Amino acid sequence: MIPGGESTTMSRLLQTFDLLDPLRKRIVDGMPAYGSCAGMILLAGEVLDGRPDQQQLGGLDVVVRRNAFGRQVDSFETDLPFSGLVDGPVRAVFIRAPWVESVGPGVEVLATVPERTVSGAHAGAAAGRAVAVRQGSVIATSFHPELTGDLRVHGLFCDLVKRTVMGTGTRS
């Protein structure tokens, strides 16, 4: 699990504590990983609007745009249809979140921003952007499902971990 937070600081800490290469290897070898918000940035193959010295763990053949939704004051919530989950949409909390600019051929888009938010406002440039993706044993969301009490996204990841441990997981 790679939580939200500040991706450049997390990148620096991974380098300082010599964790970058060991984690990259584990992810390439099929270790399940889930990242939310800054975690998505760290799991991306490429980051736009990041610092030049920022390092990635990789694992997802995606290009993400850091802070794509704007500043802290631009944070918002909306409901998202989410592929692979039952019982309706997921409440998504976006806080200075990234979005996915493009995905590679092995990446499954699990959720995109709808044209209109729950309040009815047009989503603008965010409309149609991927905000939840999966590639093999790696899942990432640009929003924070842990802030809503809805455990389905985390449950999806737990199921992936179980399948991987039992040898029935997927590889990228």
QUIGIKA-V266183 format. One record per helix or strand of 2 or more residues. SS is the DSSP state (H for helix, E for strand). FROM is the first residue (numbers start at 0). TO is the last residue. If there is no record, write none. Layout:
ss;from;to
SS;FROM;TO
SS;FROM;TO
//
This chain:
ss;from;to
H;6;15
H;19;27
E;32;35
H;37;42
E;43;47
E;59;64
H;71;73
E;75;79
E;89;93
E;98;102
E;107;111
H;123;125
E;129;134
E;137;140
H;144;146
H;151;164
//
